[in-house]
């Protein structure tokens, strides 16, 4: 299943905390949550695993 920006926001994490725990940049998280871009697969997988 592919993570959507809505699911990412629904996790209730701050962008800073999610970025830190997923080891991705805050800019990546922010852009994804706003629907501005789709992160690389590795970043999406890291965010998904962090939110689980």
PyMOL Python script that loads the backbone (N, CA, C, O; Angstrom):
from pymol import cmd

cmd.read_pdbstr("""\
ATOM      1  N   UNK A   1       0.841  -1.182   0.000  1.00  0.00           N
ATOM      2  CA  UNK A   1       0.000   0.000   0.000  1.00  0.00           C
ATOM      3  C   UNK A   1       0.886   1.244   0.000  1.00  0.00           C
ATOM      4  O   UNK A   1       1.875   1.314   0.729  1.00  0.00           O
ATOM      5  N   UNK A   2       0.526   2.202  -0.806  1.00  0.00           N
ATOM      6  CA  UNK A   2       1.298   3.440  -0.894  1.00  0.00           C
ATOM      7  C   UNK A   2       0.756   4.460   0.098  1.00  0.00           C
ATOM      8  O   UNK A   2      -0.456   4.634   0.224  1.00  0.00           O
ATOM      9  N   UNK A   3       1.645   5.117   0.787  1.00  0.00           N
ATOM     10  CA  UNK A   3       1.291   6.152   1.748  1.00  0.00           C
ATOM     11  C   UNK A   3       0.803   7.393   1.019  1.00  0.00           C
ATOM     12  O   UNK A   3       1.408   7.823   0.037  1.00  0.00           O
ATOM     13  N   UNK A   4      -0.294   7.966   1.502  1.00  0.00           N
ATOM     14  CA  UNK A   4      -0.799   9.207   0.924  1.00  0.00           C
ATOM     15  C   UNK A   4      -0.429  10.375   1.836  1.00  0.00           C
ATOM     16  O   UNK A   4      -0.089  10.180   3.003  1.00  0.00           O
ATOM     17  N   UNK A   5      -0.499  11.573   1.297  1.00  0.00           N
ATOM     18  CA  UNK A   5      -0.194  12.750   2.111  1.00  0.00           C
ATOM     19  C   UNK A   5      -1.193  12.890   3.257  1.00  0.00           C
ATOM     20  O   UNK A   5      -0.831  13.345   4.342  1.00  0.00           O
ATOM     21  N   UNK A   6      -2.441  12.504   3.023  1.00  0.00           N
ATOM     22  CA  UNK A   6      -3.459  12.570   4.072  1.00  0.00           C
ATOM     23  C   UNK A   6      -3.116  11.618   5.213  1.00  0.00           C
ATOM     24  O   UNK A   6      -3.268  11.973   6.382  1.00  0.00           O
ATOM     25  N   UNK A   7      -2.658  10.419   4.888  1.00  0.00           N
ATOM     26  CA  UNK A   7      -2.273   9.456   5.916  1.00  0.00           C
ATOM     27  C   UNK A   7      -1.064   9.958   6.700  1.00  0.00           C
ATOM     28  O   UNK A   7      -0.975   9.771   7.914  1.00  0.00           O
ATOM     29  N   UNK A   8      -0.158  10.582   6.007  1.00  0.00           N
ATOM     30  CA  UNK A   8       1.031  11.126   6.660  1.00  0.00           C
ATOM     31  C   UNK A   8       0.637  12.189   7.683  1.00  0.00           C
ATOM     32  O   UNK A   8       1.126  12.174   8.813  1.00  0.00           O
ATOM     33  N   UNK A   9      -0.228  13.095   7.302  1.00  0.00           N
ATOM     34  CA  UNK A   9      -0.692  14.148   8.218  1.00  0.00           C
ATOM     35  C   UNK A   9      -1.507  13.559   9.362  1.00  0.00           C
ATOM     36  O   UNK A   9      -1.422  14.038  10.493  1.00  0.00           O
ATOM     37  N   UNK A  10      -2.290  12.533   9.081  1.00  0.00           N
ATOM     38  CA  UNK A  10      -3.159  11.935  10.092  1.00  0.00           C
ATOM     39  C   UNK A  10      -2.367  11.234  11.190  1.00  0.00           C
ATOM     40  O   UNK A  10      -2.909  10.933  12.253  1.00  0.00           O
ATOM     41  N   UNK A  11      -1.089  10.976  10.936  1.00  0.00           N
ATOM     42  CA  UNK A  11      -0.257  10.334  11.949  1.00  0.00           C
ATOM     43  C   UNK A  11      -0.080  11.180  13.192  1.00  0.00           C
ATOM     44  O   UNK A  11       0.257  10.658  14.255  1.00  0.00           O
ATOM     45  N   UNK A  12      -0.305  12.488  13.074  1.00  0.00           N
ATOM     46  CA  UNK A  12      -0.247  13.375  14.227  1.00  0.00           C
ATOM     47  C   UNK A  12       1.158  13.763  14.668  1.00  0.00           C
ATOM     48  O   UNK A  12       1.324  14.349  15.738  1.00  0.00           O
ATOM     49  N   UNK A  13       2.156  13.453  13.878  1.00  0.00           N
ATOM     50  CA  UNK A  13       3.533  13.792  14.224  1.00  0.00           C
ATOM     51  C   UNK A  13       3.858  15.187  13.698  1.00  0.00           C
ATOM     52  O   UNK A  13       3.316  15.614  12.678  1.00  0.00           O
ATOM     53  N   UNK A  14       4.736  15.886  14.391  1.00  0.00           N
ATOM     54  CA  UNK A  14       5.234  17.143  13.831  1.00  0.00           C
ATOM     55  C   UNK A  14       6.148  16.798  12.659  1.00  0.00           C
ATOM     56  O   UNK A  14       6.709  15.704  12.597  1.00  0.00           O
ATOM     57  N   UNK A  15       6.290  17.729  11.743  1.00  0.00           N
ATOM     58  CA  UNK A  15       7.168  17.493  10.594  1.00  0.00           C
ATOM     59  C   UNK A  15       8.602  17.266  11.052  1.00  0.00           C
ATOM     60  O   UNK A  15       9.299  16.405  10.515  1.00  0.00           O
ATOM     61  N   UNK A  16       9.040  18.028  12.032  1.00  0.00           N
ATOM     62  CA  UNK A  16      10.410  17.883  12.532  1.00  0.00           C
ATOM     63  C   UNK A  16      10.643  16.506  13.146  1.00  0.00           C
ATOM     64  O   UNK A  16      11.651  15.855  12.869  1.00  0.00           O
ATOM     65  N   UNK A  17       9.710  16.074  13.974  1.00  0.00           N
ATOM     66  CA  UNK A  17       9.868  14.776  14.642  1.00  0.00           C
ATOM     67  C   UNK A  17       9.816  13.630  13.638  1.00  0.00           C
ATOM     68  O   UNK A  17      10.629  12.708  13.700  1.00  0.00           O
ATOM     69  N   UNK A  18       8.863  13.687  12.716  1.00  0.00           N
ATOM     70  CA  UNK A  18       8.744  12.632  11.716  1.00  0.00           C
ATOM     71  C   UNK A  18       9.997  12.571  10.850  1.00  0.00           C
ATOM     72  O   UNK A  18      10.509  11.486  10.574  1.00  0.00           O
ATOM     73  N   UNK A  19      10.486  13.716  10.426  1.00  0.00           N
ATOM     74  CA  UNK A  19      11.697  13.751   9.603  1.00  0.00           C
ATOM     75  C   UNK A  19      12.884  13.155  10.357  1.00  0.00           C
ATOM     76  O   UNK A  19      13.662  12.383   9.795  1.00  0.00           O
ATOM     77  N   UNK A  20      13.016  13.516  11.620  1.00  0.00           N
ATOM     78  CA  UNK A  20      14.133  13.004  12.420  1.00  0.00           C
ATOM     79  C   UNK A  20      14.046  11.491  12.585  1.00  0.00           C
ATOM     80  O   UNK A  20      15.028  10.783  12.365  1.00  0.00           O
ATOM     81  N   UNK A  21      12.884  11.000  12.968  1.00  0.00           N
ATOM     82  CA  UNK A  21      12.722   9.565  13.219  1.00  0.00           C
ATOM     83  C   UNK A  21      12.811   8.738  11.942  1.00  0.00           C
ATOM     84  O   UNK A  21      13.280   7.600  11.978  1.00  0.00           O
ATOM     85  N   UNK A  22      12.366   9.296  10.809  1.00  0.00           N
ATOM     86  CA  UNK A  22      12.406   8.570   9.533  1.00  0.00           C
ATOM     87  C   UNK A  22      13.736   8.775   8.809  1.00  0.00           C
ATOM     88  O   UNK A  22      13.998   8.153   7.780  1.00  0.00           O
ATOM     89  N   UNK A  23      14.573   9.660   9.365  1.00  0.00           N
ATOM     90  CA  UNK A  23      15.874   9.966   8.763  1.00  0.00           C
ATOM     91  C   UNK A  23      15.730  10.532   7.348  1.00  0.00           C
ATOM     92  O   UNK A  23      16.446  10.146   6.424  1.00  0.00           O
ATOM     93  N   UNK A  24      14.786  11.456   7.214  1.00  0.00           N
ATOM     94  CA  UNK A  24      14.596  12.194   5.961  1.00  0.00           C
ATOM     95  C   UNK A  24      14.577  13.681   6.315  1.00  0.00           C
ATOM     96  O   UNK A  24      14.497  14.036   7.491  1.00  0.00           O
ATOM     97  N   UNK A  25      14.649  14.536   5.325  1.00  0.00           N
ATOM     98  CA  UNK A  25      14.650  15.972   5.613  1.00  0.00           C
ATOM     99  C   UNK A  25      13.234  16.467   5.925  1.00  0.00           C
ATOM    100  O   UNK A  25      12.240  15.890   5.484  1.00  0.00           O
ATOM    101  N   UNK A  26      13.180  17.547   6.694  1.00  0.00           N
ATOM    102  CA  UNK A  26      11.890  18.166   6.985  1.00  0.00           C
ATOM    103  C   UNK A  26      11.256  18.676   5.704  1.00  0.00           C
ATOM    104  O   UNK A  26      10.034  18.650   5.558  1.00  0.00           O
ATOM    105  N   UNK A  27      12.077  19.137   4.783  1.00  0.00           N
ATOM    106  CA  UNK A  27      11.565  19.616   3.496  1.00  0.00           C
ATOM    107  C   UNK A  27      10.857  18.484   2.750  1.00  0.00           C
ATOM    108  O   UNK A  27       9.836  18.711   2.102  1.00  0.00           O
ATOM    109  N   UNK A  28      11.397  17.270   2.842  1.00  0.00           N
ATOM    110  CA  UNK A  28      10.756  16.110   2.215  1.00  0.00           C
ATOM    111  C   UNK A  28       9.385  15.869   2.826  1.00  0.00           C
ATOM    112  O   UNK A  28       8.406  15.680   2.105  1.00  0.00           O
ATOM    113  N   UNK A  29       9.310  15.875   4.149  1.00  0.00           N
ATOM    114  CA  UNK A  29       8.035  15.642   4.836  1.00  0.00           C
ATOM    115  C   UNK A  29       7.048  16.752   4.500  1.00  0.00           C
ATOM    116  O   UNK A  29       5.895  16.477   4.169  1.00  0.00           O
ATOM    117  N   UNK A  30       7.486  17.990   4.581  1.00  0.00           N
ATOM    118  CA  UNK A  30       6.603  19.125   4.307  1.00  0.00           C
ATOM    119  C   UNK A  30       6.060  19.076   2.881  1.00  0.00           C
ATOM    120  O   UNK A  30       4.858  19.233   2.666  1.00  0.00           O
ATOM    121  N   UNK A  31       6.929  18.862   1.924  1.00  0.00           N
ATOM    122  CA  UNK A  31       6.499  18.810   0.528  1.00  0.00           C
ATOM    123  C   UNK A  31       5.529  17.684   0.264  1.00  0.00           C
ATOM    124  O   UNK A  31       4.568  17.847  -0.489  1.00  0.00           O
ATOM    125  N   UNK A  32       5.774  16.529   0.886  1.00  0.00           N
ATOM    126  CA  UNK A  32       4.882  15.390   0.711  1.00  0.00           C
ATOM    127  C   UNK A  32       3.520  15.672   1.339  1.00  0.00           C
ATOM    128  O   UNK A  32       2.488  15.418   0.718  1.00  0.00           O
ATOM    129  N   UNK A  33       3.512  16.197   2.569  1.00  0.00           N
ATOM    130  CA  UNK A  33       2.247  16.493   3.240  1.00  0.00           C
ATOM    131  C   UNK A  33       1.414  17.508   2.468  1.00  0.00           C
ATOM    132  O   UNK A  33       0.186  17.425   2.458  1.00  0.00           O
ATOM    133  N   UNK A  34       2.066  18.455   1.830  1.00  0.00           N
ATOM    134  CA  UNK A  34       1.349  19.486   1.068  1.00  0.00           C
ATOM    135  C   UNK A  34       1.003  19.035  -0.342  1.00  0.00           C
ATOM    136  O   UNK A  34       0.331  19.758  -1.079  1.00  0.00           O
ATOM    137  N   UNK A  35       1.457  17.846  -0.722  1.00  0.00           N
ATOM    138  CA  UNK A  35       1.176  17.342  -2.060  1.00  0.00           C
ATOM    139  C   UNK A  35       1.995  18.023  -3.140  1.00  0.00           C
ATOM    140  O   UNK A  35       1.631  17.983  -4.316  1.00  0.00           O
ATOM    141  N   UNK A  36       3.101  18.648  -2.750  1.00  0.00           N
ATOM    142  CA  UNK A  36       3.935  19.364  -3.711  1.00  0.00           C
ATOM    143  C   UNK A  36       4.827  18.433  -4.510  1.00  0.00           C
ATOM    144  O   UNK A  36       5.191  18.740  -5.645  1.00  0.00           O
ATOM    145  N   UNK A  37       5.180  17.300  -3.928  1.00  0.00           N
ATOM    146  CA  UNK A  37       5.995  16.325  -4.646  1.00  0.00           C
ATOM    147  C   UNK A  37       5.853  14.957  -3.998  1.00  0.00           C
ATOM    148  O   UNK A  37       5.387  14.829  -2.866  1.00  0.00           O
ATOM    149  N   UNK A  38       6.258  13.960  -4.727  1.00  0.00           N
ATOM    150  CA  UNK A  38       6.273  12.593  -4.223  1.00  0.00           C
ATOM    151  C   UNK A  38       7.722  12.240  -3.902  1.00  0.00           C
ATOM    152  O   UNK A  38       8.572  12.257  -4.793  1.00  0.00           O
ATOM    153  N   UNK A  39       8.015  11.920  -2.644  1.00  0.00           N
ATOM    154  CA  UNK A  39       9.401  11.615  -2.296  1.00  0.00           C
ATOM    155  C   UNK A  39       9.884  10.323  -2.954  1.00  0.00           C
ATOM    156  O   UNK A  39       9.090   9.531  -3.462  1.00  0.00           O
ATOM    157  N   UNK A  40      11.177  10.133  -2.935  1.00  0.00           N
ATOM    158  CA  UNK A  40      11.747   8.901  -3.455  1.00  0.00           C
ATOM    159  C   UNK A  40      11.196   7.720  -2.674  1.00  0.00           C
ATOM    160  O   UNK A  40      10.781   7.853  -1.523  1.00  0.00           O
ATOM    161  N   UNK A  41      11.201   6.574  -3.318  1.00  0.00           N
ATOM    162  CA  UNK A  41      10.628   5.371  -2.707  1.00  0.00           C
ATOM    163  C   UNK A  41      11.231   5.085  -1.327  1.00  0.00           C
ATOM    164  O   UNK A  41      10.503   4.747  -0.393  1.00  0.00           O
ATOM    165  N   UNK A  42      12.532   5.217  -1.197  1.00  0.00           N
ATOM    166  CA  UNK A  42      13.184   4.948   0.088  1.00  0.00           C
ATOM    167  C   UNK A  42      12.665   5.885   1.180  1.00  0.00           C
ATOM    168  O   UNK A  42      12.476   5.464   2.321  1.00  0.00           O
ATOM    169  N   UNK A  43      12.437   7.139   0.838  1.00  0.00           N
ATOM    170  CA  UNK A  43      11.908   8.100   1.812  1.00  0.00           C
ATOM    171  C   UNK A  43      10.481   7.750   2.198  1.00  0.00           C
ATOM    172  O   UNK A  43      10.123   7.803   3.375  1.00  0.00           O
ATOM    173  N   UNK A  44       9.667   7.392   1.217  1.00  0.00           N
ATOM    174  CA  UNK A  44       8.283   7.004   1.497  1.00  0.00           C
ATOM    175  C   UNK A  44       8.247   5.779   2.397  1.00  0.00           C
ATOM    176  O   UNK A  44       7.453   5.721   3.336  1.00  0.00           O
ATOM    177  N   UNK A  45       9.097   4.805   2.119  1.00  0.00           N
ATOM    178  CA  UNK A  45       9.145   3.596   2.944  1.00  0.00           C
ATOM    179  C   UNK A  45       9.599   3.918   4.365  1.00  0.00           C
ATOM    180  O   UNK A  45       9.069   3.358   5.325  1.00  0.00           O
ATOM    181  N   UNK A  46      10.566   4.806   4.509  1.00  0.00           N
ATOM    182  CA  UNK A  46      11.046   5.189   5.835  1.00  0.00           C
ATOM    183  C   UNK A  46       9.951   5.899   6.628  1.00  0.00           C
ATOM    184  O   UNK A  46       9.781   5.642   7.820  1.00  0.00           O
ATOM    185  N   UNK A  47       9.215   6.784   5.978  1.00  0.00           N
ATOM    186  CA  UNK A  47       8.115   7.485   6.643  1.00  0.00           C
ATOM    187  C   UNK A  47       7.028   6.492   7.038  1.00  0.00           C
ATOM    188  O   UNK A  47       6.504   6.556   8.151  1.00  0.00           O
ATOM    189  N   UNK A  48       6.688   5.583   6.145  1.00  0.00           N
ATOM    190  CA  UNK A  48       5.664   4.571   6.424  1.00  0.00           C
ATOM    191  C   UNK A  48       6.055   3.729   7.632  1.00  0.00           C
ATOM    192  O   UNK A  48       5.237   3.515   8.527  1.00  0.00           O
ATOM    193  N   UNK A  49       7.285   3.253   7.669  1.00  0.00           N
ATOM    194  CA  UNK A  49       7.746   2.429   8.791  1.00  0.00           C
ATOM    195  C   UNK A  49       7.734   3.220  10.096  1.00  0.00           C
ATOM    196  O   UNK A  49       7.412   2.670  11.149  1.00  0.00           O
ATOM    197  N   UNK A  50       8.075   4.478  10.036  1.00  0.00           N
ATOM    198  CA  UNK A  50       8.084   5.315  11.232  1.00  0.00           C
ATOM    199  C   UNK A  50       6.678   5.510  11.779  1.00  0.00           C
ATOM    200  O   UNK A  50       6.481   5.515  12.994  1.00  0.00           O
ATOM    201  N   UNK A  51       5.708   5.669  10.900  1.00  0.00           N
ATOM    202  CA  UNK A  51       4.329   5.908  11.334  1.00  0.00           C
ATOM    203  C   UNK A  51       3.635   4.651  11.851  1.00  0.00           C
ATOM    204  O   UNK A  51       2.589   4.749  12.493  1.00  0.00           O
ATOM    205  N   UNK A  52       4.191   3.482  11.585  1.00  0.00           N
ATOM    206  CA  UNK A  52       3.544   2.225  12.029  1.00  0.00           C
ATOM    207  C   UNK A  52       3.598   2.047  13.506  1.00  0.00           C
ATOM    208  O   UNK A  52       3.101   1.048  14.026  1.00  0.00           O
TER     209      UNK A  52
END
""", "prot")
cmd.dss("prot")
cmd.show_as("cartoon", "prot")
cmd.util.cbc("prot")
cmd.orient("prot")
